[in-house]
Amino acid sequence: MELPSVGKKYTWYKSDGTTKRRLDRILVFEEWLQIWPSCKQYIQPRVVSDHCALVVKSSVKDWGPEPFRTIDAWLMEPGFKDFVKEKWRVCNMQGNSISKFKDKLNLLKVDLKEWNRNVFGCLDSKKKQILRDIEDLDVKDDNNDLEVNGQLRRMDLFSQLRMIDKKLESLCKKKSRSNWFKYGDTKYKFFHSSIR
């Protein structure tokens, strides 16, 4: 059976452009299509030869289990590295080295999700709260009611605000390089081309 074609209609062109034909084809057995049902043959542009190269691709990609990912902004959170070291240390698994490593990563992934939700939290809401606190202190300062402790508190809040902005910038970079993002309970997938 011939695979469905994508791209040009013809695969051979006479050098003077007067003749063109579909000479090249990819044929497969029916068993092939049972294993890779979404395979297609892609007709590539002519480069050197008068024939076009053909490439077989499958639109279904099963890369196995989802890879373990971390978020760079987590590294800016005080206590994160100690948390990971402790969780890794207390995990005792049975089996060979590879299976122990995989099982430890799976357990760490669960712990990191919980830590992200409970400790790292929602940066946007934290930022809004800090901005409200700064505004309250500014109002007190406008009325000359701000004491030294309040001034120190405001300096600390600005320091926290700068750190949250760094974390948010790191998260935005991560999301811009990813081909998916999650908002609420919904995962959105988008495609982008990398410009070099």
Secondary structure as a PSIPRED ss2 file (coil, helix, strand):
# PSIPRED VFORMAT (PSIPRED V4.0)

   1 M C   1.000  0.000  0.000
   2 E E   0.000  0.000  1.000
   3 L C   1.000  0.000  0.000
   4 P C   1.000  0.000  0.000
   5 S E   0.000  0.000  1.000
   6 V E   0.000  0.000  1.000
   7 G E   0.000  0.000  1.000
   8 K C   1.000  0.000  0.000
   9 K C   1.000  0.000  0.000
  10 Y C   1.000  0.000  0.000
  11 T C   1.000  0.000  0.000
  12 W E   0.000  0.000  1.000
  13 Y E   0.000  0.000  1.000
  14 K C   1.000  0.000  0.000
  15 S C   1.000  0.000  0.000
  16 D C   1.000  0.000  0.000
  17 G C   1.000  0.000  0.000
  18 T C   1.000  0.000  0.000
  19 T C   1.000  0.000  0.000
  20 K E   0.000  0.000  1.000
  21 R E   0.000  0.000  1.000
  22 R C   1.000  0.000  0.000
  23 L C   1.000  0.000  0.000
  24 D C   1.000  0.000  0.000
  25 R C   1.000  0.000  0.000
  26 I C   1.000  0.000  0.000
  27 L E   0.000  0.000  1.000
  28 V C   1.000  0.000  0.000
  29 F C   1.000  0.000  0.000
  30 E H   0.000  1.000  0.000
  31 E H   0.000  1.000  0.000
  32 W H   0.000  1.000  0.000
  33 L H   0.000  1.000  0.000
  34 Q H   0.000  1.000  0.000
  35 I H   0.000  1.000  0.000
  36 W C   1.000  0.000  0.000
  37 P C   1.000  0.000  0.000
  38 S C   1.000  0.000  0.000
  39 C E   0.000  0.000  1.000
  40 K E   0.000  0.000  1.000
  41 Q E   0.000  0.000  1.000
  42 Y E   0.000  0.000  1.000
  43 I E   0.000  0.000  1.000
  44 Q C   1.000  0.000  0.000
  45 P C   1.000  0.000  0.000
  46 R C   1.000  0.000  0.000
  47 V C   1.000  0.000  0.000
  48 V C   1.000  0.000  0.000
  49 S C   1.000  0.000  0.000
  50 D C   1.000  0.000  0.000
  51 H E   0.000  0.000  1.000
  52 C C   1.000  0.000  0.000
  53 A C   1.000  0.000  0.000
  54 L E   0.000  0.000  1.000
  55 V E   0.000  0.000  1.000
  56 V E   0.000  0.000  1.000
  57 K E   0.000  0.000  1.000
  58 S E   0.000  0.000  1.000
  59 S C   1.000  0.000  0.000
  60 V C   1.000  0.000  0.000
  61 K C   1.000  0.000  0.000
  62 D C   1.000  0.000  0.000
  63 W C   1.000  0.000  0.000
  64 G C   1.000  0.000  0.000
  65 P C   1.000  0.000  0.000
  66 E C   1.000  0.000  0.000
  67 P C   1.000  0.000  0.000
  68 F C   1.000  0.000  0.000
  69 R C   1.000  0.000  0.000
  70 T C   1.000  0.000  0.000
  71 I C   1.000  0.000  0.000
  72 D H   0.000  1.000  0.000
  73 A H   0.000  1.000  0.000
  74 W H   0.000  1.000  0.000
  75 L H   0.000  1.000  0.000
  76 M H   0.000  1.000  0.000
  77 E C   1.000  0.000  0.000
  78 P C   1.000  0.000  0.000
  79 G C   1.000  0.000  0.000
  80 F H   0.000  1.000  0.000
  81 K H   0.000  1.000  0.000
  82 D H   0.000  1.000  0.000
  83 F H   0.000  1.000  0.000
  84 V H   0.000  1.000  0.000
  85 K H   0.000  1.000  0.000
  86 E H   0.000  1.000  0.000
  87 K H   0.000  1.000  0.000
  88 W H   0.000  1.000  0.000
  89 R H   0.000  1.000  0.000
  90 V H   0.000  1.000  0.000
  91 C C   1.000  0.000  0.000
  92 N C   1.000  0.000  0.000
  93 M C   1.000  0.000  0.000
  94 Q C   1.000  0.000  0.000
  95 G C   1.000  0.000  0.000
  96 N C   1.000  0.000  0.000
  97 S H   0.000  1.000  0.000
  98 I H   0.000  1.000  0.000
  99 S H   0.000  1.000  0.000
 100 K H   0.000  1.000  0.000
 101 F H   0.000  1.000  0.000
 102 K H   0.000  1.000  0.000
 103 D H   0.000  1.000  0.000
 104 K H   0.000  1.000  0.000
 105 L H   0.000  1.000  0.000
 106 N H   0.000  1.000  0.000
 107 L H   0.000  1.000  0.000
 108 L H   0.000  1.000  0.000
 109 K H   0.000  1.000  0.000
 110 V H   0.000  1.000  0.000
 111 D H   0.000  1.000  0.000
 112 L H   0.000  1.000  0.000
 113 K H   0.000  1.000  0.000
 114 E H   0.000  1.000  0.000
 115 W H   0.000  1.000  0.000
 116 N H   0.000  1.000  0.000
 117 R H   0.000  1.000  0.000
 118 N H   0.000  1.000  0.000
 119 V H   0.000  1.000  0.000
 120 F H   0.000  1.000  0.000
 121 G C   1.000  0.000  0.000
 122 C C   1.000  0.000  0.000
 123 L H   0.000  1.000  0.000
 124 D H   0.000  1.000  0.000
 125 S H   0.000  1.000  0.000
 126 K H   0.000  1.000  0.000
 127 K H   0.000  1.000  0.000
 128 K H   0.000  1.000  0.000
 129 Q H   0.000  1.000  0.000
 130 I H   0.000  1.000  0.000
 131 L H   0.000  1.000  0.000
 132 R H   0.000  1.000  0.000
 133 D H   0.000  1.000  0.000
 134 I H   0.000  1.000  0.000
 135 E H   0.000  1.000  0.000
 136 D H   0.000  1.000  0.000
 137 L H   0.000  1.000  0.000
 138 D H   0.000  1.000  0.000
 139 V H   0.000  1.000  0.000
 140 K H   0.000  1.000  0.000
 141 D H   0.000  1.000  0.000
 142 D H   0.000  1.000  0.000
 143 N C   1.000  0.000  0.000
 144 N C   1.000  0.000  0.000
 145 D C   1.000  0.000  0.000
 146 L C   1.000  0.000  0.000
 147 E C   1.000  0.000  0.000
 148 V H   0.000  1.000  0.000
 149 N H   0.000  1.000  0.000
 150 G H   0.000  1.000  0.000
 151 Q H   0.000  1.000  0.000
 152 L H   0.000  1.000  0.000
 153 R H   0.000  1.000  0.000
 154 R H   0.000  1.000  0.000
 155 M H   0.000  1.000  0.000
 156 D H   0.000  1.000  0.000
 157 L H   0.000  1.000  0.000
 158 F H   0.000  1.000  0.000
 159 S H   0.000  1.000  0.000
 160 Q H   0.000  1.000  0.000
 161 L H   0.000  1.000  0.000
 162 R H   0.000  1.000  0.000
 163 M H   0.000  1.000  0.000
 164 I H   0.000  1.000  0.000
 165 D H   0.000  1.000  0.000
 166 K H   0.000  1.000  0.000
 167 K H   0.000  1.000  0.000
 168 L H   0.000  1.000  0.000
 169 E H   0.000  1.000  0.000
 170 S H   0.000  1.000  0.000
 171 L H   0.000  1.000  0.000
 172 C H   0.000  1.000  0.000
 173 K H   0.000  1.000  0.000
 174 K H   0.000  1.000  0.000
 175 K H   0.000  1.000  0.000
 176 S H   0.000  1.000  0.000
 177 R H   0.000  1.000  0.000
 178 S C   1.000  0.000  0.000
 179 N C   1.000  0.000  0.000
 180 W E   0.000  0.000  1.000
 181 F E   0.000  0.000  1.000
 182 K E   0.000  0.000  1.000
 183 Y E   0.000  0.000  1.000
 184 G C   1.000  0.000  0.000
 185 D C   1.000  0.000  0.000
 186 T E   0.000  0.000  1.000
 187 K E   0.000  0.000  1.000
 188 Y E   0.000  0.000  1.000
 189 K E   0.000  0.000  1.000
 190 F C   1.000  0.000  0.000
 191 F C   1.000  0.000  0.000
 192 H C   1.000  0.000  0.000
 193 S C   1.000  0.000  0.000
 194 S C   1.000  0.000  0.000
 195 I C   1.000  0.000  0.000
 196 R C   1.000  0.000  0.000
